[in-house]
């Protein structure tokens, strides 16, 4: 329901509901960061200090309705990448690491555009075989991008209602 709100409704909700909570949080942080008896080298003191120094950045979402309230989508999108890193000890060269990073980037971009990564990779390889290495015309590359309307249906996830 919140995602279908207009930018104005989203900002209004944030200013009326979330901003007072943010104000109270930072007030509490500033009160407690300065308390005597708090070990300045503790993790709590470090966290309080971090919040104080990042306040202007932590409040940006109150002014821009397009900024999400959390980073759950970003966390979800890198989860498979983080799980995969346990196997990366077999990548022992810079070229191997760069190739892996490129493939992960393409796969995650495909997912973000509601494509089936395996089908999309298959299609890319089929199409790229027709051109010399590193010499694909720009207008053809545009057609291969994950957001291209020209991709075949087999690459797209089925839309569920």
Phi, psi and omega per residue, in radians:
X1 nan -0.745 -3.110
X2 -1.126 -0.608 -3.108
X3 -1.169 -0.425 -3.120
X4 -1.526 -0.021 3.130
X5 -1.230 2.644 3.062
X6 -1.301 2.892 3.112
X7 -1.024 -0.712 -3.132
X8 -1.128 -0.749 3.119
X9 -1.120 -0.701 3.142
X10 -1.111 -0.798 3.119
X11 -1.113 -0.735 3.131
X12 -1.060 -0.799 3.115
X13 -1.062 -0.776 -3.128
X14 -1.108 -0.730 -3.118
X15 -1.218 -0.609 -3.105
X16 -1.494 -0.589 -3.044
X17 -1.856 -0.728 -3.021
X18 -1.587 -0.685 -3.102
X19 -1.008 -0.757 3.098
X20 -1.056 -0.611 3.091
X21 -1.186 -0.719 3.101
X22 -1.110 -0.756 3.126
X23 -1.049 -0.793 3.137
X24 -1.126 -0.701 3.126
X25 -1.053 -0.881 -3.094
X26 -1.208 -0.554 3.049
X27 -1.093 -0.803 3.133
X28 -1.106 -0.746 3.141
X29 -1.036 -0.836 -3.072
X30 -1.178 -0.622 3.081
X31 -1.130 -0.805 -3.045
X32 -1.382 -0.477 3.132
X33 -1.161 -0.558 -3.094
X34 -1.592 0.022 -3.091
X35 -1.172 2.422 3.034
X36 -1.287 2.608 -3.115
X37 1.671 -0.225 3.090
X38 -1.453 2.115 3.132
X39 -1.137 1.956 -3.062
X40 -1.122 -0.302 3.135
X41 -1.687 0.040 -3.119
X42 -1.330 2.824 3.097
X43 -1.147 -0.609 3.112
X44 -1.087 -0.808 3.126
X45 -1.073 -0.691 3.108
X46 -1.109 -0.718 3.137
X47 -1.168 -0.737 3.109
X48 -1.093 -0.775 3.139
X49 -1.102 -0.727 3.117
X50 -1.049 -0.829 3.141
X51 -1.022 -0.764 -3.124
X52 -1.071 -0.793 -3.095
X53 -1.287 -0.316 -3.131
X54 -1.812 0.089 -3.033
X55 -0.904 -0.841 -3.083
X56 -1.063 -0.576 -3.141
X57 -1.406 -0.581 3.136
X58 -1.264 -0.286 3.139
X59 -1.693 -0.080 -3.051
X60 -0.996 -0.651 -3.103
X61 -1.103 -0.288 3.104
X62 -1.288 -0.350 -3.102
X63 -1.829 -0.347 -3.089
X64 -2.155 1.936 -3.052
X65 -1.192 -0.261 -3.123
X66 -1.439 -0.289 3.120
X67 -1.403 2.178 -3.113
X68 -1.220 2.750 3.138
X69 -1.259 -0.390 -3.135
X70 -2.476 3.098 3.137
X71 -1.952 0.516 -3.102
X72 -1.028 -0.701 3.131
X73 -1.095 -0.750 3.117
X74 -1.130 -0.749 3.116
X75 -1.052 -0.785 3.135
X76 -1.086 -0.712 -3.064
X77 -1.215 -0.447 3.134
X78 -1.722 -0.017 -3.097
X79 -0.999 -0.852 -3.115
X80 -1.133 -0.603 3.086
X81 -1.079 -0.790 -3.129
X82 -1.192 -0.665 3.103
X83 -1.124 -0.703 -3.116
X84 -1.155 -0.409 -3.051
X85 -1.108 -0.323 3.103
X86 -1.155 -0.375 -3.139
X87 -1.669 -0.015 -3.003
X88 -1.355 -0.058 3.113
X89 -1.092 -0.300 3.107
X90 -1.408 -0.221 3.075
X91 -1.524 1.824 -3.035
X92 -2.016 0.362 3.094
X93 -2.430 2.765 3.105
X94 -1.116 -0.715 3.128
X95 -1.096 -0.706 3.111
X96 -1.114 -0.714 3.126
X97 -1.152 -0.724 3.125
X98 -1.152 -0.691 3.111
X99 -1.120 -0.765 3.125
X100 -1.086 -0.751 3.136
X101 -1.090 -0.713 3.134
X102 -1.123 -0.770 -3.127
X103 -1.136 -0.749 3.097
X104 -1.080 -0.715 -3.136
X105 -1.089 -0.774 3.120
X106 -1.118 -0.768 -3.121
X107 -1.087 -0.787 -3.122
X108 -1.202 -0.617 3.091
X109 -1.185 -0.653 3.077
X110 -1.084 -0.802 3.125
X111 -1.066 -0.734 -3.123
X112 -1.116 -0.387 3.126
X113 -1.802 0.378 3.094
X114 1.009 0.701 3.057
X115 -1.835 2.769 3.014
X116 -1.557 1.953 -3.028
X117 -0.936 -0.785 -3.109
X118 -1.072 -0.825 -3.137
X119 -1.128 -0.667 3.141
X120 -1.152 -0.783 3.100
X121 -1.068 -0.751 3.123
X122 -1.023 -0.810 3.136
X123 -1.101 -0.776 3.124
X124 -1.006 -0.834 -3.119
X125 -1.105 -0.707 3.098
X126 -1.041 -0.752 -3.078
X127 -1.312 -0.697 -3.076
X128 -1.233 -0.358 3.102
X129 -1.075 -0.373 -3.066
X130 -1.450 -0.027 -3.069
X131 -2.212 2.650 3.046
X132 -1.137 2.650 -3.127
X133 -0.953 2.347 3.117
X134 1.012 0.472 -3.121
X135 -2.463 0.895 3.094
X136 -1.651 2.212 3.135
X137 -1.006 2.506 -3.110
X138 -0.978 -0.706 -3.116
X139 -1.154 -0.480 3.078
X140 -1.372 -0.642 3.096
X141 -1.076 -0.696 3.130
X142 -1.010 -0.676 3.141
X143 -1.194 -0.364 -3.088
X144 -1.656 -0.136 -3.113
X145 -1.096 2.585 -3.085
X146 -1.042 -0.359 -3.120
X147 -1.701 0.044 -3.114
X148 -1.175 2.395 3.078
X149 -1.306 -0.230 -3.069
X150 -1.526 -0.028 3.115
X151 -1.188 2.553 3.139
X152 -1.225 2.727 -3.122
X153 -1.032 -0.532 -3.108
X154 -1.074 -0.369 3.124
X155 -1.445 -0.325 -3.032
X156 -1.591 2.497 3.019
X157 -1.255 2.600 3.078
X158 -1.221 2.366 3.107
X159 -1.363 2.216 3.069
X160 -1.821 2.550 -3.107
X161 -1.558 nan nan
